[in-house]
Amino acid sequence: MAHRCMIVGCGGISPAWLKPLSAMDDVELIGMVDLDRTVAEGRAAEYAPGAAIYTDLSAALAELSPDVVFDCTVPSAHAKIDVQALEAGCHVMCEKPLADTMEAARCVVAAARSTGRTHAVMQNRRYLPDIRRFRRLIADGSIGRPTMLTADFFIGAHFGGFRAEMDHVLLLDMAIHTFDAARMILDARPVSASCTEWNPHGSWYTHGAAAVALFKMDNGARFSYRGSWCAEGMNTSWESAWRIVGDGGSATWDGGAQIAGEAAGSGDTLIRAGIPIEPPASVELELTGHAGCIRGFLDSLGTGKAPETASHDNIASLAMCLAAVESAETGRTIAIDLEAV
């Protein structure tokens, strides 16, 4: 039986959702909701010609009774929309981030729990084969217990538009992908954050195009992040460049297909030669990126098993972003309390 799905927010990010959704045999796109009716009509014409068009969410929920709502609106709207959809009996998946504040995020998590519905967040980077290969190398114990993880993100991205004027543009709009990836790689949750942020000379952004952050994780490891969205030349991949150090070796990942590792050597030399580790075999994913994340969410419905990006877990990634912002603004190390979730 097909999932009766509705899209809320038909702006620039929605095609990344609509393209895979329109190709899924068990998905029926029954409605499009946007404040601008012409925008919704345009998306429907391209991806779901039979979909009903609405500018009012309450009316759409009442008249269509969808099983699933996909929220592609701006972060500040997520909590209100998602709580309303959950309380209307829908399962919900929203664009990252989960919300724009921890209070709002907790409201969404609570609503999912009280209604018995599933709520998840789009974290498409988790559904890339090579991050799963890198995670497998660490999970199999090849480098021992992880003690330090680093990520470098340096890209000169000339977006224009809203990002040019956005506060904390790197931390809030992009770093959540890297922070969520770090949690996946380490299989850990954050305990504290310390961050400095600035807008480098020559930046074409108004605020916060560069940042350096350090997180303490609940397994004792430290995760450090260095990033810039106005770095011209020698760009990393969009997935960052990674190094992980364990008590039995180290490994690197370039964010693409290159993974390498060395286990600790032996002997009495000052610096012991490492023993090469064979990288894990390629990971085969039927669907990747947005499609993979959506498929994982839909497949979880009715099984009793939470999807990988369920909001009650993904709130920890949001907490890293917001704690980094608070640290940058105050100059203090910020404790991250996830016990209330």
ZIMODA-V196475 format. One record per residue. N is the residue number from 1. RES is the residue in three letters. PSI is psi in radians with two decimals (999 if undefined). Layout:
# ZIMODA-V196475
[[N	RES	PSI] [N	RES	PSI]]
This chain:
# ZIMODA-V196475
[[1	MET	2.37] [2	ALA	2.55] [3	HIS	2.20] [4	ARG	1.87] [5	CYS	2.58] [6	MET	2.44] [7	ILE	2.26] [8	VAL	2.04] [9	GLY	1.81] [10	CYS	0.51] [11	GLY	-2.65] [12	GLY	-0.54] [13	ILE	-0.32] [14	SER	-0.61] [15	PRO	-0.53] [16	ALA	-0.43] [17	TRP	-0.78] [18	LEU	-0.62] [19	LYS	-0.92] [20	PRO	-0.64] [21	LEU	-0.73] [22	SER	-0.27] [23	ALA	-0.06] [24	MET	2.20] [25	ASP	-0.46] [26	ASP	0.35] [27	VAL	2.27] [28	GLU	1.99] [29	LEU	1.80] [30	ILE	-0.27] [31	GLY	2.63] [32	MET	2.27] [33	VAL	2.23] [34	ASP	2.59] [35	LEU	-0.50] [36	ASP	1.86] [37	ARG	-0.63] [38	THR	-0.57] [39	VAL	-0.80] [40	ALA	-0.70] [41	GLU	-0.65] [42	GLY	-0.75] [43	ARG	-0.74] [44	ALA	-0.74] [45	ALA	-0.61] [46	GLU	-0.67] [47	TYR	-0.43] [48	ALA	1.32] [49	PRO	-0.44] [50	GLY	0.00] [51	ALA	2.49] [52	ALA	2.58] [53	ILE	2.31] [54	TYR	2.66] [55	THR	-0.08] [56	ASP	2.10] [57	LEU	-0.75] [58	SER	-0.77] [59	ALA	-0.73] [60	ALA	-0.77] [61	LEU	-0.75] [62	ALA	-0.69] [63	GLU	-0.54] [64	LEU	-0.48] [65	SER	1.04] [66	PRO	2.73] [67	ASP	-0.61] [68	VAL	2.40] [69	VAL	2.29] [70	PHE	2.08] [71	ASP	1.89] [72	CYS	0.48] [73	THR	-3.08] [74	VAL	2.69] [75	PRO	-0.67] [76	SER	-0.30] [77	ALA	-0.23] [78	HIS	-0.90] [79	ALA	-0.84] [80	LYS	-0.82] [81	ILE	-0.80] [82	ASP	-0.70] [83	VAL	-0.74] [84	GLN	-0.75] [85	ALA	-0.71] [86	LEU	-0.77] [87	GLU	-0.33] [88	ALA	0.03] [89	GLY	0.20] [90	CYS	2.59] [91	HIS	2.59] [92	VAL	2.42] [93	MET	2.30] [94	CYS	2.73] [95	GLU	2.63] [96	LYS	2.65] [97	PRO	2.94] [98	LEU	-0.73] [99	ALA	-3.13] [100	ASP	-0.10] [101	THR	2.78] [102	MET	-0.63] [103	GLU	-0.81] [104	ALA	-0.71] [105	ALA	-0.72] [106	ARG	-0.60] [107	CYS	-0.72] [108	VAL	-0.82] [109	VAL	-0.75] [110	ALA	-0.71] [111	ALA	-0.70] [112	ALA	-0.73] [113	ARG	-0.78] [114	SER	-0.53] [115	THR	-0.25] [116	GLY	0.31] [117	ARG	2.83] [118	THR	2.32] [119	HIS	2.30] [120	ALA	2.93] [121	VAL	2.50] [122	MET	1.90] [123	GLN	1.32] [124	ASN	-0.42] [125	ARG	-0.42] [126	ARG	-0.41] [127	TYR	0.82] [128	LEU	2.34] [129	PRO	-0.67] [130	ASP	-0.50] [131	ILE	-0.52] [132	ARG	-0.58] [133	ARG	-0.80] [134	PHE	-0.76] [135	ARG	-0.67] [136	ARG	-0.69] [137	LEU	-0.68] [138	ILE	-0.74] [139	ALA	-0.49] [140	ASP	0.03] [141	GLY	0.20] [142	SER	-0.53] [143	ILE	0.23] [144	GLY	-2.72] [145	ARG	2.18] [146	PRO	2.39] [147	THR	-0.44] [148	MET	2.40] [149	LEU	2.34] [150	THR	2.58] [151	ALA	2.26] [152	ASP	2.21] [153	PHE	1.91] [154	PHE	1.84] [155	ILE	2.32] [156	GLY	1.57] [157	ALA	2.00] [158	HIS	1.33] [159	PHE	-0.81] [160	GLY	-2.86] [161	GLY	-2.67] [162	PHE	-0.53] [163	ARG	-0.54] [164	ALA	-0.51] [165	GLU	0.00] [166	MET	2.39] [167	ASP	2.50] [168	HIS	0.78] [169	VAL	-0.73] [170	LEU	-0.85] [171	LEU	-0.74] [172	LEU	-0.54] [173	ASP	-0.47] [174	MET	-0.69] [175	ALA	-0.40] [176	ILE	-0.55] [177	HIS	-0.80] [178	THR	-0.72] [179	PHE	-0.72] [180	ASP	-0.68] [181	ALA	-0.69] [182	ALA	-0.73] [183	ARG	-0.70] [184	MET	-0.81] [185	ILE	-0.76] [186	LEU	-0.24] [187	ASP	0.94] [188	ALA	2.89] [189	ARG	2.67] [190	PRO	2.60] [191	VAL	-0.67] [192	SER	2.84] [193	ALA	2.44] [194	SER	2.29] [195	CYS	2.49] [196	THR	2.49] [197	GLU	2.53] [198	TRP	2.98] [199	ASN	1.81] [200	PRO	2.72] [201	HIS	2.32] [202	GLY	-0.08] [203	SER	2.48] [204	TRP	0.18] [205	TYR	2.82] [206	THR	-0.53] [207	HIS	2.35] [208	GLY	0.79] [209	ALA	-0.14] [210	ALA	2.59] [211	ALA	2.65] [212	VAL	2.23] [213	ALA	2.61] [214	LEU	2.25] [215	PHE	2.39] [216	LYS	2.32] [217	MET	2.84] [218	ASP	-0.10] [219	ASN	0.16] [220	GLY	-0.23] [221	ALA	2.78] [222	ARG	2.45] [223	PHE	2.16] [224	SER	2.46] [225	TYR	2.29] [226	ARG	2.22] [227	GLY	2.69] [228	SER	2.40] [229	TRP	0.17] [230	CYS	0.68] [231	ALA	1.88] [232	GLU	2.26] [233	GLY	2.61] [234	MET	0.74] [235	ASN	2.50] [236	THR	3.12] [237	SER	2.91] [238	TRP	-0.33] [239	GLU	0.06] [240	SER	2.97] [241	ALA	2.26] [242	TRP	2.58] [243	ARG	2.37] [244	ILE	2.38] [245	VAL	2.24] [246	GLY	3.05] [247	ASP	0.01] [248	GLY	0.32] [249	GLY	-3.02] [250	SER	2.77] [251	ALA	2.69] [252	THR	2.70] [253	TRP	2.25] [254	ASP	0.10] [255	GLY	-0.13] [256	GLY	-2.18] [257	ALA	-0.10] [258	GLN	1.95] [259	ILE	2.32] [260	ALA	2.69] [261	GLY	2.73] [262	GLU	2.32] [263	ALA	2.74] [264	ALA	2.39] [265	GLY	-2.93] [266	SER	3.04] [267	GLY	-3.12] [268	ASP	0.24] [269	THR	2.78] [270	LEU	-0.85] [271	ILE	2.06] [272	ARG	2.32] [273	ALA	2.33] [274	GLY	2.77] [275	ILE	2.02] [276	PRO	2.42] [277	ILE	2.28] [278	GLU	2.11] [279	PRO	2.62] [280	PRO	2.71] [281	ALA	2.81] [282	SER	2.51] [283	VAL	2.20] [284	GLU	2.10] [285	LEU	2.26] [286	GLU	-0.69] [287	LEU	2.51] [288	THR	2.98] [289	GLY	-2.42] [290	HIS	-0.76] [291	ALA	-0.74] [292	GLY	-0.73] [293	CYS	-0.74] [294	ILE	-0.76] [295	ARG	-0.73] [296	GLY	-0.71] [297	PHE	-0.89] [298	LEU	-0.68] [299	ASP	-0.40] [300	SER	-0.38] [301	LEU	2.24] [302	GLY	-0.05] [303	THR	-0.32] [304	GLY	-0.02] [305	LYS	2.26] [306	ALA	2.51] [307	PRO	2.82] [308	GLU	-0.57] [309	THR	0.53] [310	ALA	2.50] [311	SER	-0.56] [312	HIS	-0.34] [313	ASP	-0.74] [314	ASN	-0.31] [315	ILE	-0.42] [316	ALA	-0.56] [317	SER	-0.73] [318	LEU	-0.71] [319	ALA	-0.63] [320	MET	-0.77] [321	CYS	-0.85] [322	LEU	-0.59] [323	ALA	-0.65] [324	ALA	-0.73] [325	VAL	-0.79] [326	GLU	-0.70] [327	SER	-0.74] [328	ALA	-0.63] [329	GLU	-0.55] [330	THR	-0.33] [331	GLY	0.23] [332	ARG	2.74] [333	THR	2.30] [334	ILE	2.15] [335	ALA	2.46] [336	ILE	2.00] [337	ASP	1.89] [338	LEU	0.08] [339	GLU	-0.46] [340	ALA	-0.16] [341	VAL	999]]
